[in-house]
Amino acid sequence: MLIKTYGSSVYGVNAQLITVEVNVDKGVGYQLVGMPDMAIKESAHRISAALKNCGYKMPGKKITVNMAPADLRKEGSAYDLTIAMGILAASEQIKGDHLDQYLIMGELSLDGSLQPIKGVLPIAIQAREDDFKGFFLPKQNAKEAAIVNDLEVYGIDNIKEVIDFFDKNIQLNPTIVNTREEFFENNNKFQFDFSEVKGQENVKRALEIAAAGGHNVLLIGPPGSGKTMLAKRIPSILPPLTLSEALETTKIHSVAGKLGSESSLMTVRPYRNPHHTISGVALVGGGSYPQPGEISLSHNGVLFLDELPEFNRQVLEVMRQPLEDRIVTISRAKFTITYPASFMLIASMNPSPSGYFPNDPKNTSTIQEMQRYMNKISGPLLDRIDIHVEVSPVPFDDLSDKRKGESSSEIRARVVEARKIQTQRYKRAEGIHYNAQIGPKQLDEFCLLDDISKNLLKSAIEKLGLSARAYDRILRVGRTIADLDKSEVIQAHHIGEAIQYRSLDREGWCK
């Protein structure tokens, strides 16, 4: 007897329907075809034990399982439940009348219980698009799938529950999640707040500008000056996620298996902080079976690279294209996968190998050491970082001050207002939503300068030794400062402040 059950496979951040055809015929043997990987090939042993421990059996006949389309490689153990239900129905141990109305996925343990799987959200979205009535999956993943409306989601503890649903018409209660209510309840909850930061008012101002315009930032300061503490609080001042951004971000984390069992929808912007020993593949994504990397997990959020010069230079160079195009394309011989990667880069570094330049009492770093240290960061990468800000040690008076600083919610309100101005300005410019995305063509249209501002910028380039590549960055940052002031025109004091945020372009730094 031939029975069809349905599962799904994730490619990139999207899912594709997989039809599992099970045929039970005369003879003996078990054949699994359709380009399965080793985890799927081993499923026969898990299925056999699970069925036996639940009062059923693997039929002693010739079983052929085909996973279509046969030219796409399938991977993982999530098809155990799909295949098991097909075998039971094809061997007429249970009724299979309504199996084709449901998507069924889950990894089986030997006692018949189910283990969680990856990529549930894109699979649920695809199931709804393919007009399935419902989705059976492990209970740990149910809340994640339930954010997709118009789809009955059944969280299952044991295969026996699925068998009884189809064979004995024992009804199950679907998991229901009020997506909008849960989202708006939690999208303002943050672990860290800027009110906890003592001093560093100039750096807070630079980070507010960065958040308002979506600019990348490099923090330069000695150990213990608060660079990491400041970076951790940046998500709390970024504009709240929209519901569509939250869904897109959740899909990526779902594919990577980074969502907890109690999670359904990501409500705050992600913050990723990889160690400097990370490989290029782990940073941008890839592998034999491609998975999202850290820059895709940072999509719609913040990627923090602490001690930037300690990262392998080749690893840093692979970020250049994603920083520009806001996507990552991973190409293999038989397929190409694209992951979104629109993130805000925050990096930190010491000013010298010793960490204390130019106030190093022992002068432990030679000119050659300084040169090697600074050369670890390439010019093209620095060219994609709009703001360089120096972080000084916090004076004792600020550390001992009991008064709290300005809260993240107050800063965030100003950032949101500035973003609204930018959204209105760029509503007719395709692919541009905030100032950091302005290209050379738009600079002349949106960043006009008066004569005073032009002369100030010219003087800065000549006297402070600013590089030519700093020109565009200063204009973009100046445009954001003007937006925070609700000024339609970029004025001289806006340009003057923007010039301060190009520390590494000045003479005196070893470059």
C-alpha positions in Angstrom: 0.0 0.0 0.0 1.2 3.5 -0.9 0.8 6.4 1.6 2.1 10.0 1.4 3.0 12.1 4.4 4.5 15.6 4.4 7.5 17.3 6.0 9.6 20.3 5.1 13.2 21.2 4.6 14.8 24.5 5.2 17.1 26.2 2.7 18.5 29.5 3.8 15.6 31.1 5.8 12.8 29.6 3.7 11.2 26.2 3.7 10.3 23.8 0.9 7.7 21.0 1.1 9.0 17.5 1.2 6.7 14.6 0.2 7.5 11.3 2.0 6.1 8.4 -0.1 6.0 5.1 1.8 5.2 1.9 0.0 4.8 -1.5 1.8 4.9 -4.5 -0.5 5.7 -8.2 -0.5 9.3 -9.1 0.3 11.8 -8.1 3.0 14.0 -5.0 3.2 14.1 -1.3 3.9 15.0 1.2 1.2 15.3 4.9 1.8 15.9 7.1 -1.3 15.7 10.8 -2.2 19.2 12.0 -1.2 18.9 11.6 2.6 21.9 12.3 4.9 23.2 9.9 7.5 20.9 11.1 10.3 17.8 10.2 8.1 19.3 6.9 7.1 19.7 6.0 10.8 16.0 6.8 11.4 14.9 3.2 10.7 16.5 2.1 14.0 14.9 4.9 16.0 11.5 4.3 14.4 11.6 0.6 15.0 12.4 1.0 18.7 9.9 3.8 19.2 7.0 1.8 17.5 7.8 -1.3 19.5 7.8 0.6 22.8 4.4 2.2 21.9 2.7 -1.1 21.1 3.2 -1.1 17.3 5.8 -2.7 15.1 7.9 -2.3 12.0 6.2 -4.5 9.3 8.3 -7.4 8.2 7.8 -6.6 4.6 9.6 -4.7 1.8 9.4 -1.0 2.8 10.4 1.7 0.3 10.6 5.3 1.4 11.1 8.1 -1.2 11.7 11.7 -0.2 10.6 14.0 -3.0 11.9 16.0 -4.7 14.6 13.5 -5.1 17.3 15.9 -6.4 17.4 18.0 -3.2 19.6 16.8 -0.3 17.6 16.3 3.0 19.3 16.5 6.3 18.6 16.1 10.0 16.5 13.8 12.2 13.3 15.9 11.9 11.7 13.4 9.5 11.5 10.5 12.0 7.9 11.2 12.8 7.0 11.9 9.1 8.4 8.5 8.0 7.0 6.6 11.1 3.4 7.8 10.4 3.8 6.8 6.8 5.0 3.3 7.7 2.1 2.8 10.1 -0.5 3.9 7.6 1.0 2.0 4.7 1.1 -1.2 6.7 -2.5 -0.6 7.7 -1.8 -0.5 11.4 -3.6 2.8 11.6 -6.0 4.8 9.5 -4.4 7.2 7.1 -7.4 9.0 5.7 -6.4 12.5 6.7 -2.6 12.3 6.8 -2.4 14.4 3.7 -4.0 17.4 5.4 -1.2 17.8 8.0 2.5 18.6 8.1 4.2 16.1 10.5 7.7 16.6 11.8 9.8 15.6 14.8 12.8 13.6 16.0 11.9 10.3 17.8 13.5 9.0 20.9 13.5 5.2 21.4 10.6 5.4 23.9 8.5 7.3 21.3 8.9 10.8 22.8 9.8 13.7 20.6 12.9 15.9 20.6 12.8 19.6 19.4 13.8 20.5 15.8 15.3 23.5 14.0 13.7 25.9 11.6 10.1 25.6 12.8 9.0 29.1 12.0 9.8 29.1 8.3 8.3 25.6 8.1 5.1 26.7 9.7 4.9 29.7 7.3 5.4 27.4 4.3 2.8 25.0 5.7 0.2 27.8 5.8 1.1 28.8 2.2 0.7 25.2 1.0 -2.8 25.2 2.6 -2.2 22.5 5.2 -4.9 22.3 7.9 -2.4 21.7 10.7 1.1 21.0 11.9 2.2 18.3 14.3 5.6 18.9 15.9 7.4 18.5 19.2 5.8 20.3 22.2 9.0 22.3 22.8 8.6 24.0 19.4 4.9 24.6 19.5 4.9 28.2 20.7 7.3 29.1 17.9 5.1 27.7 15.2 1.9 29.0 16.8 2.7 32.6 15.9 1.6 31.7 12.4 -2.1 32.3 12.2 -4.6 30.3 10.1 -2.7 27.1 11.0 -3.6 24.5 13.7 -0.5 23.8 15.7 -0.3 20.6 17.8 2.6 20.3 20.3 3.2 16.6 20.8 5.1 14.8 23.7 4.9 11.2 22.2 4.1 9.6 18.9 1.2 7.8 20.5 -0.7 11.1 20.6 -0.4 11.5 16.9 -1.4 7.9 16.3 -4.5 8.2 18.5 -5.5 11.5 16.7 -5.6 9.8 13.3 -6.6 6.2 14.3 -9.0 6.8 17.1 -10.2 10.4 16.5 -8.9 11.5 19.9 -8.8 15.3 19.6 -5.9 17.4 20.7 -5.9 21.0 21.9 -4.0 23.2 19.5 -1.4 25.7 20.8 -2.6 29.3 20.5 -0.4 32.3 20.8 -1.6 35.9 20.6 1.3 37.2 18.5 0.6 40.9 18.7 -0.2 40.9 22.4 3.0 39.0 23.2 5.1 41.1 20.9 3.9 44.5 22.2 4.2 43.4 25.8 7.8 42.5 25.6 9.4 44.8 23.0 10.6 47.3 25.6 12.2 44.9 28.0 16.0 45.3 28.3 18.5 43.8 30.7 20.8 46.9 30.5 20.1 50.6 30.6 22.2 53.7 29.9 21.2 55.2 33.3 23.7 52.7 34.8 26.7 54.2 32.9 28.7 56.7 35.0 30.1 59.7 33.0 31.1 59.1 29.3 28.6 61.8 28.2 30.5 62.4 24.9 30.4 58.7 24.1 26.7 58.4 24.9 26.1 61.3 22.5 28.1 59.5 19.7 26.1 56.3 20.3 22.8 58.2 20.2 23.9 59.7 16.8 24.9 56.2 15.6 21.5 54.7 16.6 19.6 57.6 15.0 21.4 57.2 11.7 22.2 53.4 11.7 25.9 54.2 11.6 28.7 51.8 12.4 30.9 52.7 15.4 34.5 52.1 16.5 35.2 52.7 20.2 38.8 53.4 21.0 40.0 53.4 24.6 42.2 51.8 27.3 41.1 48.7 29.2 38.4 49.3 31.8 37.1 52.5 30.3 33.6 51.1 29.7 33.6 50.2 26.0 31.9 46.8 26.4 29.5 48.2 29.0 28.4 50.9 26.5 28.1 48.5 23.6 25.8 46.2 25.6 23.3 49.0 26.1 23.0 50.1 22.4 20.0 47.8 21.6 18.0 49.6 24.3 18.2 52.9 22.4 17.6 51.5 18.9 14.0 52.0 17.5 11.7 49.1 18.5 11.4 46.2 16.2 8.4 46.2 13.9 6.3 43.0 13.7 7.6 42.2 10.3 11.3 42.7 11.4 10.6 40.5 14.5 9.3 37.7 12.2 12.3 38.0 9.9 14.7 38.0 12.8 13.0 35.0 14.5 13.2 33.0 11.2 17.0 33.3 11.2 17.4 32.3 14.8 14.9 29.4 14.3 16.9 28.1 11.4 20.1 28.3 13.5 18.4 26.5 16.4 19.0 29.5 18.7 15.4 29.9 20.1 14.6 28.5 23.5 11.8 26.0 24.1 9.7 28.7 25.7 10.3 31.3 23.0 7.9 32.2 20.2 8.8 35.5 18.8 11.9 37.7 19.2 10.7 41.0 20.6 14.0 43.0 21.0 16.8 43.6 18.6 19.5 40.9 18.7 22.9 41.6 20.2 25.8 39.2 19.2 29.3 39.3 20.7 31.5 36.6 19.1 34.9 35.8 20.5 38.0 37.1 18.5 39.0 33.4 17.7 35.9 33.0 15.5 36.4 31.6 12.0 35.3 33.3 8.8 32.6 30.6 8.2 31.2 31.1 11.7 31.1 34.8 11.2 29.4 35.1 7.8 27.7 31.6 7.6 28.3 28.5 5.5 29.6 25.0 6.1 28.9 21.7 4.5 25.3 22.2 5.3 25.1 26.0 5.3 23.9 27.7 8.5 23.5 31.4 9.3 26.6 33.1 10.8 26.9 35.7 13.5 26.3 38.6 11.1 23.0 37.1 10.0 22.1 36.3 13.6 22.7 40.1 14.2 20.2 41.0 11.5 18.1 44.0 12.6 20.3 44.3 15.6 23.9 44.8 16.8 27.1 42.9 16.1 29.8 43.8 18.7 33.4 42.9 17.9 35.4 43.4 21.1 39.2 44.0 20.6 38.9 44.4 16.9 42.6 44.1 16.1 42.7 40.6 17.8 40.4 39.2 15.1 42.1 37.4 12.2 42.4 40.0 9.4 41.1 37.6 6.8 38.0 37.0 9.0 37.3 40.7 9.2 37.7 41.2 5.4 34.8 38.9 4.7 32.5 41.4 6.4 33.2 44.1 3.8 30.6 42.9 1.2 27.8 42.2 3.8 28.4 45.7 5.3 27.8 47.2 1.9 25.1 45.0 0.5 23.3 44.0 3.7 23.0 40.4 2.6 25.3 37.3 2.6 25.4 35.0 -0.4 26.8 31.5 0.1 27.5 29.6 -3.1 28.0 25.9 -3.5 28.3 23.7 -6.6 24.6 22.7 -6.6 22.9 25.6 -4.8 23.2 29.2 -3.7 21.7 30.5 -0.4 21.2 34.1 0.6 20.9 35.2 4.3 19.9 38.8 5.3 22.6 40.7 7.2 21.5 44.2 7.9 23.2 44.9 11.2 24.8 47.8 13.1 28.5 47.1 13.6 30.0 48.2 17.0 33.7 47.5 17.4 36.1 48.3 20.2 39.9 48.4 20.4 42.7 49.6 22.6 44.6 52.6 21.2 47.9 50.6 21.2 49.3 47.2 22.0 49.9 48.2 25.6 46.4 49.7 25.8 47.3 53.1 27.1 48.5 55.3 24.1 49.1 58.3 24.3 49.1 58.3 28.1 51.4 55.3 28.6 53.8 56.2 31.5 56.2 53.4 30.6 56.0 54.0 26.9 55.9 50.2 26.3 54.8 50.3 22.6 57.4 51.2 19.9 56.5 52.9 16.7 56.9 49.6 14.8 54.6 47.8 17.3 52.0 50.6 16.9 52.2 50.3 13.1 51.7 46.6 13.1 48.8 46.9 15.6 47.0 49.5 13.5 47.6 47.6 10.3 45.6 44.7 11.6 42.5 46.7 10.5 42.4 47.4 6.8 41.5 50.8 5.3 38.5 49.4 3.4 37.0 48.0 6.6 37.5 51.4 8.4 36.0 53.1 5.4 32.7 51.3 6.3 32.8 52.6 9.9 31.2 56.1 10.1 32.1 57.0 13.7 35.4 56.7 15.5 35.1 57.9 19.1 37.7 57.9 21.9 36.6 56.5 25.3 38.6 58.0 28.2 38.9 56.5 31.7 36.1 57.6 34.0 37.2 60.1 36.6 36.7 59.2 40.3 34.2 62.0 40.8 31.9 60.5 38.1 32.4 57.0 39.5 31.4 58.0 43.0 28.5 60.1 41.9 25.2 58.5 43.1 23.0 60.3 40.6 21.7 58.2 37.7 22.4 59.2 34.1 19.8 59.7 31.4 17.8 56.6 30.8 17.7 54.5 27.6 14.0 55.3 27.1 14.7 59.1 27.0 17.5 58.6 24.5 15.4 56.2 22.5 12.6 58.7 22.1 14.9 61.1 20.4 16.3 58.3 18.2 12.8 57.3 17.1 11.9 60.9 16.2 15.1 61.2 14.1 14.3 57.9 12.3 10.8 59.2 11.5 12.3 62.2 9.7 14.6 59.9 7.7 11.8 57.6 6.8 9.8 60.5 5.4 12.8 61.9 3.5 13.8 58.6 1.8 10.3 57.3 1.1 10.9 57.6 -2.6 14.5 56.4 -2.5 14.5 52.6 -3.1 16.5 50.6 -0.5 17.3 53.6 1.7 15.7 53.9 5.2 18.2 55.8 7.3 21.2 58.0 6.8 23.9 55.4 6.9 22.5 53.9 3.7 22.9 57.0 1.6 25.1 56.4 -1.5 27.3 58.9 -3.3 24.4 59.8 -5.6 22.2 60.8 -2.7 24.8 62.9 -0.9 24.4 65.8 -3.3 20.7 65.7 -2.9 20.2 65.2 0.8 23.4 66.6 2.3 23.7 70.1 1.0 26.2 72.4 2.8 26.3 76.2 3.0 29.6 78.1 2.4 30.4 78.3 6.2 30.1 74.5 6.5 32.1 73.9 3.4 34.9 76.0 4.6 34.9 74.3 8.0 35.1 70.9 6.4 37.8 72.0 4.0 39.8 73.4 6.9 39.4 70.2 8.9 40.6 68.0 6.0 43.7 70.2 5.5 44.6 71.0 9.1 43.6 67.9 11.0 44.9 65.5 8.3 41.6 63.9 7.7 41.6 61.4 4.8 39.5 61.8 1.7 37.4 58.8 2.6 36.3 60.7 5.7 34.4 63.3 3.6 31.3 61.1 2.8 31.2 59.8 6.4 31.2 63.2 7.9 28.4 64.3 5.6 26.3 61.3 6.6 26.9 61.8 10.3 26.3 65.5 10.0 22.9 64.8 8.4 22.0 62.6 11.3 23.0 65.3 13.9 20.9 67.7 12.0 17.9 65.3 12.1 18.3 65.0 15.9 18.2 68.8 16.0 15.1 68.6 13.7 17.0 70.9 11.3 16.3 70.6 7.5 19.7 72.1 6.8 23.1 70.8 7.8 24.7 73.7 9.7 28.3 74.4 10.6 28.0 73.1 14.2 26.6 69.8 12.9 29.6 69.4 10.6 31.9 70.5 13.5 30.6 67.8 15.7 30.7 65.1 13.0 34.4 66.0 12.4 35.1 65.0 16.0 34.0 61.4 15.3 36.9 60.6 12.9 39.6 59.9 15.4 41.6 57.4 13.3 41.8 59.7 10.3 43.8 62.3 12.2 47.5 62.7 12.1 49.1 61.2 15.2 47.6 57.7 14.7 50.0 55.2 13.2 48.4 54.2 9.9 
